């Protein structure tokens, strides 16, 4: 019978950030979420929030179709603002949805 080789146990603090990043919830998204209102302004922040980041695509959920359309019209402005705030970690594209 072969014995299984045990790997050293890792703490939750080591595992969770890696798993969240793999799912698109860590790294740049966390930094963006923490500064969302400061970067996009309080009015926009009241009506939408960053949800997930896959690669350099940031998914943003708006609270209504009206606000989704507003974000669509302001897409270039938002990307530019996010670019100034986060540099290389900034999203290159926005995916907008209601919800």
N, CA and C atoms as a LAMMPS dump frame, in Angstrom:
ITEM: TIMESTEP
0
ITEM: NUMBER OF ATOMS
297
ITEM: BOX BOUNDS ff ff ff
-5.0000000000000000e+02 5.0000000000000000e+02
-5.0000000000000000e+02 5.0000000000000000e+02
-5.0000000000000000e+02 5.0000000000000000e+02
ITEM: ATOMS id mol type element x y z
1 1 1 N 0.837 -1.176 0
2 1 2 C 0 0 0
3 1 3 C 0.888 1.248 0
4 2 1 N 0.552 2.193 -0.876
5 2 2 C 1.323 3.444 -0.948
6 2 3 C 0.812 4.434 0.064
7 3 1 N 1.727 5.128 0.672
8 3 2 C 1.362 6.205 1.598
9 3 3 C 1.209 7.496 0.816
10 4 1 N 0.201 8.217 1.161
11 4 2 C 0.01 9.523 0.53
12 4 3 C 0.986 10.505 1.154
13 5 1 N 1.557 11.307 0.298
14 5 2 C 2.448 12.349 0.77
15 5 3 C 1.6 13.542 1.18
16 6 1 N 1.783 13.956 2.385
17 6 2 C 1.018 15.114 2.859
18 6 3 C 1.768 16.398 2.561
19 7 1 N 0.997 17.339 2.079
20 7 2 C 1.559 18.668 1.864
21 7 3 C 1.317 19.484 3.115
22 8 1 N 2.176 20.447 3.364
23 8 2 C 1.948 21.289 4.545
24 8 3 C 0.611 22.016 4.421
25 9 1 N -0.084 22.127 5.523
26 9 2 C -1.366 22.834 5.52
27 9 3 C -1.138 24.322 5.335
28 10 1 N -2.088 24.949 4.659
29 10 2 C -2.025 26.393 4.467
30 10 3 C -3.132 27.028 5.276
31 11 1 N -2.884 28.239 5.701
32 11 2 C -3.9 28.955 6.468
33 11 3 C -4.986 29.472 5.52
34 12 1 N -6.146 29.72 6.069
35 12 2 C -7.253 30.275 5.289
36 12 3 C -6.832 31.603 4.678
37 13 1 N -6.064 32.379 5.417
38 13 2 C -5.591 33.673 4.929
39 13 3 C -4.726 33.567 3.688
40 14 1 N -4.082 32.417 3.493
41 14 2 C -3.276 32.203 2.296
42 14 3 C -4.125 31.712 1.129
43 15 1 N -5.129 30.905 1.424
44 15 2 C -5.919 30.247 0.393
45 15 3 C -7.015 31.15 -0.169
46 16 1 N -7.746 31.833 0.695
47 16 2 C -8.913 32.61 0.261
48 16 3 C -8.558 33.674 -0.776
49 17 1 N -7.539 34.508 -0.572
50 17 2 C -7.238 35.511 -1.609
51 17 3 C -6.931 34.895 -2.97
52 18 1 N -6.225 33.759 -2.975
53 18 2 C -5.904 33.108 -4.245
54 18 3 C -7.17 32.597 -4.937
55 19 1 N -8.049 31.969 -4.176
56 19 2 C -9.301 31.445 -4.741
57 19 3 C -10.166 32.591 -5.258
58 20 1 N -10.282 33.655 -4.474
59 20 2 C -11.079 34.806 -4.907
60 20 3 C -10.516 35.414 -6.192
61 21 1 N -9.207 35.509 -6.277
62 21 2 C -8.581 36.057 -7.478
63 21 3 C -8.869 35.167 -8.686
64 22 1 N -8.805 33.846 -8.493
65 22 2 C -9.094 32.915 -9.588
66 22 3 C -10.537 33.044 -10.065
67 23 1 N -11.447 33.395 -9.161
68 23 2 C -12.853 33.565 -9.502
69 23 3 C -13.172 34.97 -10.003
70 24 1 N -12.181 35.857 -9.974
71 24 2 C -12.385 37.221 -10.448
72 24 3 C -12.82 38.187 -9.367
73 25 1 N -12.683 37.793 -8.092
74 25 2 C -13.148 38.637 -7.001
75 25 3 C -12.023 39.281 -6.197
76 26 1 N -10.803 39.057 -6.527
77 26 2 C -9.706 39.592 -5.722
78 26 3 C -8.918 40.612 -6.505
79 27 1 N -7.706 40.823 -6.086
80 27 2 C -6.773 41.677 -6.798
81 27 3 C -7.335 43.03 -7.151
82 28 1 N -7.307 43.362 -8.445
83 28 2 C -7.763 44.685 -8.877
84 28 3 C -9.216 44.986 -8.499
85 29 1 N -10.087 43.979 -8.547
86 29 2 C -11.49 44.226 -8.207
87 29 3 C -11.625 44.713 -6.776
88 30 1 N -10.886 44.109 -5.879
89 30 2 C -10.95 44.519 -4.471
90 30 3 C -10.511 45.971 -4.319
91 31 1 N -9.429 46.332 -4.986
92 31 2 C -8.945 47.723 -4.923
93 31 3 C -9.969 48.678 -5.532
94 32 1 N -10.567 48.286 -6.653
95 32 2 C -11.573 49.133 -7.304
96 32 3 C -12.794 49.284 -6.405
97 33 1 N -13.261 48.18 -5.831
98 33 2 C -14.447 48.22 -4.967
99 33 3 C -14.218 49.11 -3.745
100 34 1 N -13.029 49.035 -3.174
101 34 2 C -12.724 49.842 -1.984
102 34 3 C -12.747 51.331 -2.274
103 35 1 N -12.38 51.729 -3.498
104 35 2 C -12.296 53.157 -3.846
105 35 3 C -13.375 53.589 -4.835
106 36 1 N -14.36 52.743 -5.063
107 36 2 C -15.368 52.978 -6.098
108 36 3 C -15.996 54.364 -6.007
109 37 1 N -16.549 54.717 -4.855
110 37 2 C -17.227 56.014 -4.721
111 37 3 C -16.257 57.173 -4.931
112 38 1 N -15.078 57.052 -4.37
113 38 2 C -14.064 58.107 -4.517
114 38 3 C -13.711 58.325 -5.997
115 39 1 N -13.606 57.246 -6.76
116 39 2 C -13.152 57.329 -8.145
117 39 3 C -14.274 57.741 -9.099
118 40 1 N -15.45 57.131 -8.974
119 40 2 C -16.526 57.414 -9.943
120 40 3 C -17.472 58.509 -9.497
121 41 1 N -17.401 58.896 -8.227
122 41 2 C -18.291 59.927 -7.703
123 41 3 C -19.478 59.319 -6.979
124 42 1 N -20.021 60.073 -6.044
125 42 2 C -21.082 59.54 -5.186
126 42 3 C -22.376 59.257 -5.943
127 43 1 N -22.715 60.089 -6.938
128 43 2 C -23.963 59.863 -7.674
129 43 3 C -23.922 58.537 -8.435
130 44 1 N -22.85 58.3 -9.178
131 44 2 C -22.709 57.049 -9.923
132 44 3 C -22.654 55.877 -8.946
133 45 1 N -21.882 56.017 -7.871
134 45 2 C -21.725 54.933 -6.891
135 45 3 C -23.046 54.554 -6.228
136 46 1 N -23.962 55.506 -6.088
137 46 2 C -25.272 55.203 -5.497
138 46 3 C -26.1 54.282 -6.389
139 47 1 N -25.804 54.276 -7.68
140 47 2 C -26.636 53.549 -8.633
141 47 3 C -25.964 52.347 -9.289
142 48 1 N -24.686 52.126 -9.001
143 48 2 C -24.023 50.965 -9.586
144 48 3 C -22.846 50.546 -8.723
145 49 1 N -22.398 49.313 -8.958
146 49 2 C -21.277 48.792 -8.183
147 49 3 C -20.484 47.812 -9.044
148 50 1 N -19.179 47.714 -8.803
149 50 2 C -18.382 46.721 -9.511
150 50 3 C -18.719 45.335 -8.963
151 51 1 N -18.833 44.361 -9.859
152 51 2 C -19.253 43.022 -9.443
153 51 3 C -18.134 42.004 -9.582
154 52 1 N -17.508 41.955 -10.721
155 52 2 C -16.441 40.982 -10.96
156 52 3 C -15.51 41.536 -12.032
157 53 1 N -14.273 41.091 -11.992
158 53 2 C -13.314 41.487 -13.019
159 53 3 C -12.702 40.23 -13.596
160 54 1 N -12.86 40.074 -14.903
161 54 2 C -12.297 38.926 -15.612
162 54 3 C -11.257 39.469 -16.581
163 55 1 N -10.018 39.17 -16.282
164 55 2 C -8.953 39.76 -17.086
165 55 3 C -8.971 41.258 -16.87
166 56 1 N -9.153 42.007 -17.943
167 56 2 C -9.217 43.468 -17.826
168 56 3 C -10.614 43.99 -18.117
169 57 1 N -11.62 43.11 -17.98
170 57 2 C -13.015 43.502 -18.197
171 57 3 C -13.711 43.584 -16.841
172 58 1 N -14.198 44.769 -16.509
173 58 2 C -14.898 44.991 -15.254
174 58 3 C -16.397 44.916 -15.5
175 59 1 N -17.063 44.031 -14.764
176 59 2 C -18.524 43.939 -14.84
177 59 3 C -19.112 44.863 -13.791
178 60 1 N -20.026 45.718 -14.211
179 60 2 C -20.657 46.694 -13.335
180 60 3 C -22.17 46.463 -13.368
181 61 1 N -22.78 46.374 -12.18
182 61 2 C -24.222 46.195 -12.073
183 61 3 C -24.868 47.528 -11.726
184 62 1 N -25.814 47.936 -12.544
185 62 2 C -26.568 49.174 -12.305
186 62 3 C -27.909 48.814 -11.673
187 63 1 N -28.483 49.742 -10.906
188 63 2 C -29.74 49.442 -10.211
189 63 3 C -30.981 49.594 -11.092
190 64 1 N -30.831 50.087 -12.316
191 64 2 C -31.97 50.213 -13.228
192 64 3 C -31.456 50.278 -14.662
193 65 1 N -32.369 50.067 -15.592
194 65 2 C -31.987 50.163 -17.002
195 65 3 C -31.613 51.599 -17.375
196 66 1 N -32.223 52.555 -16.711
197 66 2 C -31.886 53.968 -16.955
198 66 3 C -30.426 54.222 -16.579
199 67 1 N -30.008 53.706 -15.427
200 67 2 C -28.622 53.907 -15.009
201 67 3 C -27.663 53.062 -15.835
202 68 1 N -28.095 51.927 -16.325
203 68 2 C -27.24 51.147 -17.222
204 68 3 C -26.975 51.96 -18.49
205 69 1 N -28.022 52.603 -19.02
206 69 2 C -27.869 53.432 -20.212
207 69 3 C -26.964 54.635 -19.928
208 70 1 N -27.127 55.252 -18.77
209 70 2 C -26.263 56.379 -18.383
210 70 3 C -24.797 55.956 -18.365
211 71 1 N -24.544 54.792 -17.799
212 71 2 C -23.166 54.285 -17.753
213 71 3 C -22.649 54.006 -19.158
214 72 1 N -23.513 53.49 -20.009
215 72 2 C -23.124 53.233 -21.402
216 72 3 C -22.689 54.531 -22.079
217 73 1 N -23.43 55.604 -21.856
218 73 2 C -23.093 56.903 -22.44
219 73 3 C -21.807 57.474 -21.858
220 74 1 N -21.494 57.096 -20.621
221 74 2 C -20.3 57.614 -19.941
222 74 3 C -19.153 56.615 -19.907
223 75 1 N -19.26 55.555 -20.695
224 75 2 C -18.269 54.47 -20.698
225 75 3 C -16.831 54.998 -20.856
226 76 1 N -16.582 55.79 -21.879
227 76 2 C -15.225 56.297 -22.142
228 76 3 C -14.721 57.124 -20.965
229 77 1 N -15.576 57.974 -20.425
230 77 2 C -15.211 58.807 -19.265
231 77 3 C -14.861 57.93 -18.06
232 78 1 N -15.69 56.919 -17.798
233 78 2 C -15.439 56.029 -16.657
234 78 3 C -14.137 55.262 -16.829
235 79 1 N -13.89 54.755 -18.018
236 79 2 C -12.651 54.022 -18.261
237 79 3 C -11.431 54.923 -18.085
238 80 1 N -11.538 56.146 -18.538
239 80 2 C -10.447 57.104 -18.387
240 80 3 C -10.202 57.413 -16.899
241 81 1 N -11.272 57.628 -16.152
242 81 2 C -11.171 57.915 -14.725
243 81 3 C -10.554 56.73 -13.978
244 82 1 N -11.022 55.528 -14.287
245 82 2 C -10.473 54.329 -13.661
246 82 3 C -9.002 54.148 -14.04
247 83 1 N -8.663 54.463 -15.27
248 83 2 C -7.276 54.371 -15.724
249 83 3 C -6.352 55.301 -14.953
250 84 1 N -6.812 56.534 -14.714
251 84 2 C -6.006 57.478 -13.932
252 84 3 C -5.826 56.988 -12.497
253 85 1 N -6.868 56.409 -11.937
254 85 2 C -6.823 55.981 -10.535
255 85 3 C -6.04 54.691 -10.324
256 86 1 N -6.097 53.756 -11.283
257 86 2 C -5.516 52.434 -11.051
258 86 3 C -4.399 52.041 -12.001
259 87 1 N -4.077 52.901 -12.94
260 87 2 C -2.948 52.632 -13.833
261 87 3 C -3.084 51.311 -14.574
262 88 1 N -2.015 50.505 -14.536
263 88 2 C -1.984 49.227 -15.254
264 88 3 C -3.042 48.237 -14.77
265 89 1 N -3.513 48.381 -13.531
266 89 2 C -4.514 47.466 -12.978
267 89 3 C -5.94 47.864 -13.376
268 90 1 N -6.082 48.976 -14.056
269 90 2 C -7.414 49.471 -14.433
270 90 3 C -8.04 48.587 -15.504
271 91 1 N -9.356 48.513 -15.514
272 91 2 C -10.014 47.744 -16.575
273 91 3 C -9.84 48.44 -17.916
274 92 1 N -9.775 47.631 -18.969
275 92 2 C -9.691 48.151 -20.333
276 92 3 C -11.073 48.23 -20.963
277 93 1 N -12.033 47.518 -20.343
278 93 2 C -13.391 47.482 -20.872
279 93 3 C -14.382 47.322 -19.733
280 94 1 N -15.601 47.797 -19.962
281 94 2 C -16.687 47.641 -18.992
282 94 3 C -17.763 46.759 -19.594
283 95 1 N -18.299 45.87 -18.797
284 95 2 C -19.467 45.084 -19.181
285 95 3 C -20.563 45.533 -18.241
286 96 1 N -21.626 46.102 -18.774
287 96 2 C -22.68 46.708 -17.966
288 96 3 C -23.934 45.866 -17.962
289 97 1 N -24.556 45.743 -16.793
290 97 2 C -25.799 44.979 -16.679
291 97 3 C -26.691 45.588 -15.617
292 98 1 N -27.958 45.217 -15.634
293 98 2 C -28.895 45.639 -14.602
294 98 3 C -28.961 44.513 -13.571
295 99 1 N -28.945 44.896 -12.308
296 99 2 C -29.084 43.853 -11.292
297 99 3 C -28.354 44.104 -10.029
